[in-house]
Amino acid sequence: MVQMKPFRDWSIRHKLTGLFIAMALITALMVSVPIGAFDLIGLRRAMALDLATLADVLARNSTAALTFHDVDAARDVLQALRAEPSVTAACIYTENGKPFAQYVRREVLPTHPSHFDQSIFLAHSYRTFDAMHTGSFARATAVCSQIAALGRSPMRS
C-alpha cells in the first residue's frame, strides 16, 4: 500500500500542481451543476409544452366526435397516438367527466390534471363547442422515454 505524504511535505511543484487540479475540479463543478439544473428545468418545460400541444391538437380533432357522440371516431382520433412511442395512455372524457374513448399502450390510465407524477407526465385539455363544454382530453407519457430520446435527437426550443 502506497502512503501519501502530508501536504506540508510536498514540493512546491507538487503543491502548485495539486492546487491547480483542485481549482479546475471546483470550477468544473461550479459550471456544470447550474448547466445541468438549467437543462433539467428546460427539459420539463419542453415536455410540458409538447404534451400540452399534442393534447390540444387531439382535443380539437375530437370535438366533432364528442358533439355527435361518435365513440368510433373518437377512438380513431386517439389511434394517431400509436405514432408517438412515449404515449402510454390517453382518454377523451365527456362533459360529465366520464371516459368517452380511451387509448392504452400499457394499462396505465390518466386520472389527474396536468402534472409530473414520478416518471409520468399527465397533460389535460378541455374542449368547448358553441360555448358549451363538450369534453376533455388527457394524455400520459413516460418521462424516462423522453429523456432517452434526447440522446438521439436535439431538444426543440
N, CA and C atoms as an extended XYZ file, in Angstrom:
471
Properties=species:S:1:pos:R:3:atomname:S:1:resname:S:1:resid:I:1 pbc="F F F"
N         0.844       -1.172        0.000 N   MET     1
C         0.000        0.000        0.000 CA  MET     1
C         0.897        1.246        0.000 C   MET     1
N         0.549        2.184       -0.882 N   VAL     2
C         1.315        3.416       -1.011 CA  VAL     2
C         0.747        4.445       -0.048 C   VAL     2
N         1.644        5.006        0.757 N   GLN     3
C         1.204        6.021        1.696 CA  GLN     3
C         1.575        7.392        1.153 C   GLN     3
N         0.613        8.306        1.190 N   MET     4
C         0.824        9.645        0.670 CA  MET     4
C         1.433       10.539        1.749 C   MET     4
N         2.341       11.382        1.328 N   LYS     5
C         2.950       12.335        2.264 CA  LYS     5
C         1.926       13.407        2.635 C   LYS     5
N         2.047       13.978        3.811 N   PRO     6
C         1.177       15.109        4.165 CA  PRO     6
C         1.449       16.287        3.225 C   PRO     6
N         0.430       17.116        3.043 N   PHE     7
C         0.524       18.240        2.100 CA  PHE     7
C         1.720       19.144        2.404 C   PHE     7
N         2.025       19.360        3.660 N   ARG     8
C         3.132       20.251        4.025 CA  ARG     8
C         4.492       19.704        3.597 C   ARG     8
N         4.560       18.387        3.362 N   ASP     9
C         5.825       17.780        2.941 CA  ASP     9
C         5.976       17.714        1.420 C   ASP     9
N         4.948       18.137        0.685 N   TRP    10
C         5.040       18.110       -0.778 CA  TRP    10
C         6.006       19.196       -1.251 C   TRP    10
N         6.585       18.982       -2.429 N   SER    11
C         7.436       20.015       -3.018 CA  SER    11
C         6.536       21.140       -3.539 C   SER    11
N         7.147       22.289       -3.776 N   ILE    12
C         6.394       23.436       -4.292 CA  ILE    12
C         5.729       23.056       -5.615 C   ILE    12
N         6.433       22.350       -6.460 N   ARG    13
C         5.906       21.931       -7.771 CA  ARG    13
C         4.645       21.080       -7.584 C   ARG    13
N         4.689       20.106       -6.686 N   HIS    14
C         3.528       19.238       -6.463 CA  HIS    14
C         2.376       19.986       -5.791 C   HIS    14
N         2.714       20.900       -4.894 N   LYS    15
C         1.667       21.702       -4.252 CA  LYS    15
C         0.934       22.555       -5.277 C   LYS    15
N         1.681       23.209       -6.161 N   LEU    16
C         1.049       24.036       -7.200 CA  LEU    16
C         0.213       23.181       -8.149 C   LEU    16
N         0.751       22.036       -8.547 N   THR    17
C         0.004       21.141       -9.432 CA  THR    17
C        -1.291       20.689       -8.754 C   THR    17
N        -1.210       20.290       -7.500 N   GLY    18
C        -2.389       19.860       -6.751 CA  GLY    18
C        -3.416       20.969       -6.612 C   GLY    18
N        -2.955       22.180       -6.337 N   LEU    19
C        -3.874       23.307       -6.194 CA  LEU    19
C        -4.553       23.649       -7.522 C   LEU    19
N        -3.795       23.603       -8.620 N   PHE    20
C        -4.394       23.886       -9.934 CA  PHE    20
C        -5.424       22.821      -10.311 C   PHE    20
N        -5.127       21.569      -10.007 N   ILE    21
C        -6.098       20.488      -10.278 CA  ILE    21
C        -7.349       20.686       -9.429 C   ILE    21
N        -7.161       21.037       -8.157 N   ALA    22
C        -8.317       21.276       -7.277 CA  ALA    22
C        -9.154       22.444       -7.780 C   ALA    22
N        -8.489       23.531       -8.204 N   MET    23
C        -9.231       24.683       -8.732 CA  MET    23
C        -9.982       24.315      -10.012 C   MET    23
N        -9.365       23.510      -10.874 N   ALA    24
C       -10.024       23.100      -12.114 CA  ALA    24
C       -11.249       22.238      -11.816 C   ALA    24
N       -11.127       21.320      -10.861 N   LEU    25
C       -12.276       20.476      -10.495 CA  LEU    25
C       -13.405       21.301       -9.881 C   LEU    25
N       -13.064       22.232       -8.991 N   ILE    26
C       -14.092       23.083       -8.377 CA  ILE    26
C       -14.774       23.949       -9.434 C   ILE    26
N       -13.984       24.494      -10.352 N   THR    27
C       -14.554       25.314      -11.426 CA  THR    27
C       -15.463       24.480      -12.315 C   THR    27
N       -15.029       23.279      -12.655 N   ALA    28
C       -15.860       22.406      -13.494 CA  ALA    28
C       -17.185       22.085      -12.806 C   ALA    28
N       -17.141       21.811      -11.513 N   LEU    29
C       -18.374       21.546      -10.770 CA  LEU    29
C       -19.267       22.778      -10.693 C   LEU    29
N       -18.666       23.925      -10.442 N   MET    30
C       -19.445       25.162      -10.315 CA  MET    30
C       -20.109       25.547      -11.634 C   MET    30
N       -19.546       25.138      -12.745 N   VAL    31
C       -20.128       25.446      -14.048 CA  VAL    31
C       -21.134       24.370      -14.455 C   VAL    31
N       -20.807       23.100      -14.243 N   SER    32
C       -21.649       22.019      -14.744 CA  SER    32
C       -22.937       21.821      -13.948 C   SER    32
N       -22.920       22.072      -12.649 N   VAL    33
C       -24.132       21.884      -11.842 CA  VAL    33
C       -25.249       22.845      -12.273 C   VAL    33
N       -24.997       24.150      -12.416 N   PRO    34
C       -26.082       25.028      -12.884 CA  PRO    34
C       -26.525       24.706      -14.320 C   PRO    34
N       -25.586       24.314      -15.176 N   ILE    35
C       -25.966       23.951      -16.546 CA  ILE    35
C       -26.873       22.729      -16.529 C   ILE    35
N       -26.523       21.731      -15.715 N   GLY    36
C       -27.364       20.538      -15.601 CA  GLY    36
C       -28.743       20.858      -15.060 C   GLY    36
N       -28.807       21.716      -14.047 N   ALA    37
C       -30.103       22.109      -13.482 CA  ALA    37
C       -30.934       22.874      -14.510 C   ALA    37
N       -30.288       23.779      -15.243 N   PHE    38
C       -30.985       24.541      -16.275 CA  PHE    38
C       -31.520       23.612      -17.371 C   PHE    38
N       -30.717       22.625      -17.775 N   ASP    39
C       -31.166       21.671      -18.790 CA  ASP    39
C       -32.340       20.834      -18.301 C   ASP    39
N       -32.310       20.422      -17.047 N   LEU    40
C       -33.407       19.631      -16.494 CA  LEU    40
C       -34.693       20.454      -16.450 C   LEU    40
N       -34.592       21.697      -16.018 N   ILE    41
C       -35.770       22.571      -15.995 CA  ILE    41
C       -36.277       22.803      -17.413 C   ILE    41
N       -35.365       23.028      -18.351 N   GLY    42
C       -35.745       23.214      -19.756 CA  GLY    42
C       -36.398       21.976      -20.332 C   GLY    42
N       -35.899       20.806      -19.960 N   LEU    43
C       -36.492       19.549      -20.431 CA  LEU    43
C       -37.921       19.428      -19.940 C   LEU    43
N       -38.145       19.711      -18.685 N   ARG    44
C       -39.504       19.616      -18.128 CA  ARG    44
C       -40.443       20.606      -18.816 C   ARG    44
N       -39.960       21.828      -19.045 N   ARG    45
C       -40.796       22.823      -19.722 CA  ARG    45
C       -41.107       22.398      -21.151 C   ARG    45
N       -40.097       21.902      -21.861 N   ALA    46
C       -40.300       21.462      -23.245 CA  ALA    46
C       -41.275       20.287      -23.305 C   ALA    46
N       -41.135       19.356      -22.369 N   MET    47
C       -42.064       18.224      -22.332 CA  MET    47
C       -43.483       18.693      -22.060 C   MET    47
N       -43.630       19.597      -21.098 N   ALA    48
C       -44.958       20.097      -20.770 CA  ALA    48
C       -45.573       20.818      -21.965 C   ALA    48
N       -44.781       21.616      -22.665 N   LEU    49
C       -45.281       22.333      -23.840 CA  LEU    49
C       -45.646       21.367      -24.960 C   LEU    49
N       -44.781       20.387      -25.231 N   ASP    50
C       -45.068       19.403      -26.277 CA  ASP    50
C       -46.321       18.597      -25.961 C   ASP    50
N       -46.446       18.183      -24.712 N   LEU    51
C       -47.607       17.383      -24.330 CA  LEU    51
C       -48.885       18.201      -24.353 C   LEU    51
N       -48.796       19.441      -23.902 N   ALA    52
C       -49.977       20.303      -23.928 CA  ALA    52
C       -50.401       20.585      -25.366 C   ALA    52
N       -49.430       20.759      -26.256 N   THR    53
C       -49.742       20.994      -27.667 CA  THR    53
C       -50.419       19.774      -28.281 C   THR    53
N       -49.861       18.587      -28.035 N   LEU    54
C       -50.476       17.369      -28.572 CA  LEU    54
C       -51.859       17.154      -27.981 C   LEU    54
N       -52.009       17.413      -26.677 N   ALA    55
C       -53.322       17.274      -26.049 CA  ALA    55
C       -54.329       18.227      -26.683 C   ALA    55
N       -53.909       19.463      -26.968 N   ASP    56
C       -54.809       20.434      -27.585 CA  ASP    56
C       -55.180       20.018      -29.012 C   ASP    56
N       -54.201       19.532      -29.782 N   VAL    57
C       -54.479       19.092      -31.165 CA  VAL    57
C       -55.472       17.937      -31.158 C   VAL    57
N       -55.227       16.946      -30.315 N   LEU    58
C       -56.144       15.805      -30.273 CA  LEU    58
C       -57.509       16.203      -29.711 C   LEU    58
N       -57.528       17.139      -28.777 N   ALA    59
C       -58.809       17.616      -28.248 CA  ALA    59
C       -59.607       18.329      -29.336 C   ALA    59
N       -58.921       19.139      -30.146 N   ARG    60
C       -59.619       19.820      -31.252 CA  ARG    60
C       -60.137       18.817      -32.278 C   ARG    60
N       -59.338       17.780      -32.548 N   ASN    61
C       -59.767       16.767      -33.520 CA  ASN    61
C       -60.914       15.912      -32.992 C   ASN    61
N       -61.099       15.864      -31.688 N   SER    62
C       -62.159       15.024      -31.120 CA  SER    62
C       -63.434       15.800      -30.818 C   SER    62
N       -63.468       17.094      -31.106 N   THR    63
C       -64.660       17.905      -30.814 CA  THR    63
C       -65.898       17.375      -31.527 C   THR    63
N       -65.763       17.045      -32.808 N   ALA    64
C       -66.922       16.535      -33.562 CA  ALA    64
C       -67.395       15.199      -33.006 C   ALA    64
N       -66.461       14.330      -32.666 N   ALA    65
C       -66.834       13.028      -32.112 CA  ALA    65
C       -67.594       13.202      -30.801 C   ALA    65
N       -67.168       14.138      -29.967 N   LEU    66
C       -67.878       14.390      -28.711 CA  LEU    66
C       -69.240       15.029      -28.957 C   LEU    66
N       -69.296       15.960      -29.892 N   THR    67
C       -70.548       16.656      -30.179 CA  THR    67
C       -71.620       15.695      -30.676 C   THR    67
N       -71.204       14.761      -31.552 N   PHE    68
C       -72.166       13.821      -32.150 CA  PHE    68
C       -72.161       12.456      -31.468 C   PHE    68
N       -71.487       12.362      -30.318 N   HIS    69
C       -71.434       11.122      -29.532 CA  HIS    69
C       -70.979        9.932      -30.375 C   HIS    69
N       -69.952       10.136      -31.182 N   ASP    70
C       -69.410        9.086      -32.054 CA  ASP    70
C       -68.152        8.506      -31.409 C   ASP    70
N       -68.327        7.410      -30.677 N   VAL    71
C       -67.226        6.785      -29.952 CA  VAL    71
C       -66.169        6.248      -30.920 C   VAL    71
N       -66.593        5.673      -32.051 N   ASP    72
C       -65.635        5.121      -33.021 CA  ASP    72
C       -64.728        6.210      -33.597 C   ASP    72
N       -65.295        7.361      -33.904 N   ALA    73
C       -64.477        8.468      -34.422 CA  ALA    73
C       -63.486        8.952      -33.361 C   ALA    73
N       -63.921        8.983      -32.108 N   ALA    74
C       -63.030        9.399      -31.023 CA  ALA    74
C       -61.887        8.395      -30.855 C   ALA    74
N       -62.186        7.115      -30.968 N   ARG    75
C       -61.123        6.100      -30.881 CA  ARG    75
C       -60.152        6.246      -32.045 C   ARG    75
N       -60.678        6.559      -33.225 N   ASP    76
C       -59.801        6.764      -34.383 CA  ASP    76
C       -58.858        7.942      -34.158 C   ASP    76
N       -59.360        9.004      -33.532 N   VAL    77
C       -58.509       10.159      -33.228 CA  VAL    77
C       -57.386        9.737      -32.285 C   VAL    77
N       -57.724        8.936      -31.290 N   LEU    78
C       -56.722        8.505      -30.315 CA  LEU    78
C       -55.731        7.502      -30.901 C   LEU    78
N       -56.141        6.768      -31.930 N   GLN    79
C       -55.223        5.803      -32.550 CA  GLN    79
C       -54.022        6.486      -33.199 C   GLN    79
N       -54.122        7.769      -33.471 N   ALA    80
C       -52.977        8.513      -34.010 CA  ALA    80
C       -51.818        8.524      -33.020 C   ALA    80
N       -52.096        8.261      -31.750 N   LEU    81
C       -51.051        8.255      -30.727 CA  LEU    81
C       -50.117        7.056      -30.847 C   LEU    81
N       -50.456        6.084      -31.676 N   ARG    82
C       -49.546        4.956      -31.895 CA  ARG    82
C       -48.231        5.437      -32.482 C   ARG    82
N       -48.252        6.552      -33.195 N   ALA    83
C       -47.037        7.095      -33.809 CA  ALA    83
C       -46.116        7.730      -32.775 C   ALA    83
N       -46.608        7.965      -31.579 N   GLU    84
C       -45.823        8.581      -30.507 CA  GLU    84
C       -45.478        7.506      -29.475 C   GLU    84
N       -44.278        6.919      -29.543 N   PRO    85
C       -43.964        5.792      -28.668 CA  PRO    85
C       -43.960        6.127      -27.179 C   PRO    85
N       -43.794        7.382      -26.813 N   SER    86
C       -43.760        7.736      -25.396 CA  SER    86
C       -45.143        7.819      -24.765 C   SER    86
N       -46.192        7.815      -25.579 N   VAL    87
C       -47.551        7.900      -25.035 CA  VAL    87
C       -47.950        6.530      -24.497 C   VAL    87
N       -48.293        6.493      -23.231 N   THR    88
C       -48.712        5.239      -22.624 CA  THR    88
C       -50.232        5.122      -22.550 C   THR    88
N       -50.928        6.249      -22.439 N   ALA    89
C       -52.382        6.211      -22.349 CA  ALA    89
C       -52.955        7.578      -22.682 C   ALA    89
N       -54.164        7.561      -23.196 N   ALA    90
C       -54.891        8.796      -23.464 CA  ALA    90
C       -56.366        8.490      -23.316 C   ALA    90
N       -57.130        9.492      -22.919 N   CYS    91
C       -58.553        9.290      -22.720 CA  CYS    91
C       -59.291       10.577      -23.068 C   CYS    91
N       -60.398       10.438      -23.739 N   ILE    92
C       -61.291       11.565      -24.005 CA  ILE    92
C       -62.464       11.408      -23.042 C   ILE    92
N       -62.753       12.491      -22.308 N   TYR    93
C       -63.819       12.461      -21.316 CA  TYR    93
C       -65.017       13.268      -21.799 C   TYR    93
N       -66.200       12.869      -21.356 N   THR    94
C       -67.415       13.618      -21.660 CA  THR    94
C       -67.489       14.834      -20.757 C   THR    94
N       -68.516       15.626      -20.964 N   GLU    95
C       -68.738       16.815      -20.152 CA  GLU    95
C       -68.886       16.455      -18.674 C   GLU    95
N       -69.440       15.277      -18.394 N   ASN    96
C       -69.655       14.817      -17.016 CA  ASN    96
C       -68.390       14.264      -16.385 C   ASN    96
N       -67.295       14.153      -17.147 N   GLY    97
C       -66.051       13.598      -16.625 CA  GLY    97
C       -65.950       12.098      -16.763 C   GLY    97
N       -66.865       11.484      -17.515 N   LYS    98
C       -66.827       10.041      -17.723 CA  LYS    98
C       -65.992        9.734      -18.968 C   LYS    98
N       -65.214        8.644      -18.949 N   PRO    99
C       -64.427        8.289      -20.137 CA  PRO    99
C       -65.334        8.041      -21.341 C   PRO    99
N       -64.986        8.674      -22.463 N   PHE   100
C       -65.753        8.543      -23.701 CA  PHE   100
C       -65.041        7.568      -24.643 C   PHE   100
N       -63.743        7.745      -24.801 N   ALA   101
C       -62.920        6.847      -25.605 CA  ALA   101
C       -61.535        6.844      -24.985 C   ALA   101
N       -60.852        5.717      -25.067 N   GLN   102
C       -59.534        5.658      -24.475 CA  GLN   102
C       -58.549        4.889      -25.333 C   GLN   102
N       -57.297        5.237      -25.144 N   TYR   103
C       -56.181        4.577      -25.810 CA  TYR   103
C       -55.212        4.160      -24.723 C   TYR   103
N       -54.865        2.887      -24.677 N   VAL   104
C       -53.962        2.393      -23.645 CA  VAL   104
C       -52.855        1.585      -24.313 C   VAL   104
N       -51.614        1.976      -24.046 N   ARG   105
C       -50.482        1.205      -24.558 CA  ARG   105
C       -50.039        0.178      -23.534 C   ARG   105
N       -50.023        0.553      -22.230 N   ARG   106
C       -49.534       -0.348      -21.180 CA  ARG   106
C       -50.444       -0.382      -19.957 C   ARG   106
N       -51.672       -0.361      -20.103 N   GLU   107
C       -52.629       -0.451      -18.990 CA  GLU   107
C       -52.497        0.670      -17.966 C   GLU   107
N       -52.073        1.843      -18.377 N   VAL   108
C       -51.982        2.996      -17.474 CA  VAL   108
C       -53.027        4.010      -17.921 C   VAL   108
N       -53.920        4.395      -17.034 N   LEU   109
C       -54.961        5.364      -17.373 CA  LEU   109
C       -54.734        6.670      -16.631 C   LEU   109
N       -54.708        7.811      -17.331 N   PRO   110
C       -54.555        9.091      -16.650 CA  PRO   110
C       -55.834        9.474      -15.921 C   PRO   110
N       -55.691        9.945      -14.699 N   THR   111
C       -56.875       10.313      -13.925 CA  THR   111
C       -56.751       11.684      -13.269 C   THR   111
N       -55.610       12.375      -13.420 N   HIS   112
C       -55.368       13.642      -12.732 CA  HIS   112
C       -55.168       14.767      -13.742 C   HIS   112
N       -55.283       16.032      -13.298 N   PRO   113
C       -54.960       17.148      -14.185 CA  PRO   113
C       -53.464       17.172      -14.507 C   PRO   113
N       -53.042       18.063      -15.391 N   SER   114
C       -51.662       18.113      -15.864 CA  SER   114
C       -50.668       18.285      -14.722 C   SER   114
N       -49.733       17.353      -14.626 N   HIS   115
C       -48.662       17.445      -13.641 CA  HIS   115
C       -47.660       16.324      -13.861 C   HIS   115
N       -46.470       16.479      -13.247 N   PHE   116
C       -45.477       15.418      -13.240 CA  PHE   116
C       -45.792       14.515      -12.063 C   PHE   116
N       -45.817       13.212      -12.290 N   ASP   117
C       -46.089       12.249      -11.241 CA  ASP   117
C       -45.020       11.167      -11.328 C   ASP   117
N       -43.952       11.299      -10.559 N   GLN   118
C       -42.784       10.423      -10.586 CA  GLN   118
C       -42.238       10.377      -12.017 C   GLN   118
N       -42.399        9.269      -12.747 N   SER   119
C       -41.826        9.191      -14.095 CA  SER   119
C       -42.887        9.380      -15.174 C   SER   119
N       -44.056        9.889      -14.822 N   ILE   120
C       -45.146       10.078      -15.788 CA  ILE   120
C       -45.562       11.545      -15.783 C   ILE   120
N       -45.785       12.110      -16.959 N   PHE   121
C       -46.346       13.450      -17.053 CA  PHE   121
C       -47.753       13.321      -17.612 C   PHE   121
N       -48.718       13.916      -16.950 N   LEU   122
C       -50.114       13.872      -17.384 CA  LEU   122
C       -50.517       15.256      -17.891 C   LEU   122
N       -51.033       15.303      -19.109 N   ALA   123
C       -51.479       16.571      -19.689 CA  ALA   123
C       -52.987       16.515      -19.878 C   ALA   123
N       -53.642       17.620      -19.647 N   HIS   124
C       -55.101       17.690      -19.727 CA  HIS   124
C       -55.497       18.876      -20.595 C   HIS   124
N       -56.505       18.734      -21.416 N   SER   125
C       -57.003       19.834      -22.231 CA  SER   125
C       -58.524       19.734      -22.303 C   SER   125
N       -59.206       20.850      -22.099 N   TYR   126
C       -60.662       20.871      -22.119 CA  TYR   126
C       -61.154       21.452      -23.441 C   TYR   126
N       -62.254       20.936      -23.962 N   ARG   127
C       -62.798       21.394      -25.232 CA  ARG   127
C       -64.176       22.001      -25.020 C   ARG   127
N       -64.435       23.081      -25.738 N   THR   128
C       -65.765       23.676      -25.748 CA  THR   128
C       -66.227       23.806      -27.190 C   THR   128
N       -67.510       23.754      -27.383 N   PHE   129
C       -68.095       23.901      -28.701 CA  PHE   129
C       -69.351       24.742      -28.538 C   PHE   129
N       -69.407       25.883      -29.202 N   ASP   130
C       -70.539       26.810      -29.077 CA  ASP   130
C       -70.808       27.167      -27.616 C   ASP   130
N       -69.739       27.553      -26.914 N   ALA   131
C       -69.812       27.986      -25.509 CA  ALA   131
C       -70.320       26.897      -24.576 C   ALA   131
N       -70.242       25.638      -24.994 N   MET   132
C       -70.677       24.529      -24.165 CA  MET   132
C       -69.509       23.568      -24.005 C   MET   132
N       -69.224       23.170      -22.785 N   HIS   133
C       -68.137       22.232      -22.536 CA  HIS   133
C       -68.555       20.869      -23.077 C   HIS   133
N       -67.808       20.364      -24.085 N   THR   134
C       -68.189       19.089      -24.692 CA  THR   134
C       -67.378       17.921      -24.157 C   THR   134
N       -66.243       18.166      -23.564 N   GLY   135
C       -65.441       17.058      -23.048 CA  GLY   135
C       -64.029       17.506      -22.795 C   GLY   135
N       -63.187       16.555      -22.478 N   SER   136
C       -61.787       16.869      -22.223 CA  SER   136
C       -60.921       15.730      -22.719 C   SER   136
N       -59.638       16.003      -22.822 N   PHE   137
C       -58.672       15.046      -23.319 CA  PHE   137
C       -57.540       14.953      -22.319 C   PHE   137
N       -57.075       13.746      -22.049 N   ALA   138
C       -55.935       13.563      -21.148 CA  ALA   138
C       -54.905       12.684      -21.820 C   ALA   138
N       -53.637       12.922      -21.483 N   ARG   139
C       -52.553       12.157      -22.081 CA  ARG   139
C       -51.493       11.883      -21.025 C   ARG   139
N       -50.962       10.677      -21.035 N   ALA   140
C       -49.871       10.326      -20.121 CA  ALA   140
C       -48.673        9.908      -20.945 C   ALA   140
N       -47.493       10.254      -20.494 N   THR   141
C       -46.278        9.843      -21.193 CA  THR   141
C       -45.189        9.549      -20.185 C   THR   141
N       -44.312        8.664      -20.547 N   ALA   142
C       -43.212        8.302      -19.656 CA  ALA   142
C       -42.089        9.314      -19.785 C   ALA   142
N       -41.671        9.868      -18.681 N   VAL   143
C       -40.594       10.857      -18.678 CA  VAL   143
C       -39.287       10.206      -19.100 C   VAL   143
N       -39.046        8.977      -18.663 N   CYS   144
C       -37.792        8.300      -18.980 CA  CYS   144
C       -37.604        8.153      -20.481 C   CYS   144
N       -38.665        7.865      -21.223 N   SER   145
C       -38.513        7.705      -22.670 CA  SER   145
C       -38.223        9.040      -23.334 C   SER   145
N       -38.745       10.146      -22.783 N   GLN   146
C       -38.445       11.461      -23.335 CA  GLN   146
C       -36.985       11.806      -23.100 C   GLN   146
N       -36.455       11.470      -21.923 N   ILE   147
C       -35.054       11.750      -21.625 CA  ILE   147
C       -34.157       10.911      -22.530 C   ILE   147
N       -34.515        9.644      -22.751 N   ALA   148
C       -33.723        8.787      -23.629 CA  ALA   148
C       -33.746        9.309      -25.054 C   ALA   148
N       -34.864        9.876      -25.479 N   ALA   149
C       -34.974       10.397      -26.842 CA  ALA   149
C       -34.069       11.599      -27.052 C   ALA   149
N       -33.755       12.327      -25.979 N   LEU   150
C       -32.881       13.491      -26.115 CA  LEU   150
C       -31.481       13.091      -26.569 C   LEU   150
N       -31.060       11.891      -26.220 N   GLY   151
C       -29.737       11.435      -26.653 CA  GLY   151
C       -29.695       11.149      -28.137 C   GLY   151
N       -30.853       10.886      -28.760 N   ARG   152
C       -30.901       10.559      -30.178 CA  ARG   152
C       -31.199       11.768      -31.050 C   ARG   152
N       -31.855       12.781      -30.504 N   SER   153
C       -32.204       13.944      -31.315 CA  SER   153
C       -32.066       15.212      -30.489 C   SER   153
N       -31.791       16.339      -31.127 N   PRO   154
C       -31.640       17.590      -30.369 CA  PRO   154
C       -32.966       18.034      -29.778 C   PRO   154
N       -32.883       18.727      -28.652 N   MET   155
C       -34.092       19.223      -27.975 CA  MET   155
C       -34.633       20.425      -28.716 C   MET   155
N       -35.948       20.428      -28.897 N   ARG   156
C       -36.582       21.570      -29.569 CA  ARG   156
C       -36.706       22.721      -28.600 C   ARG   156
N       -36.552       23.939      -29.116 N   SER   157
C       -36.693       25.111      -28.233 CA  SER   157
C       -38.038       25.764      -28.427 C   SER   157
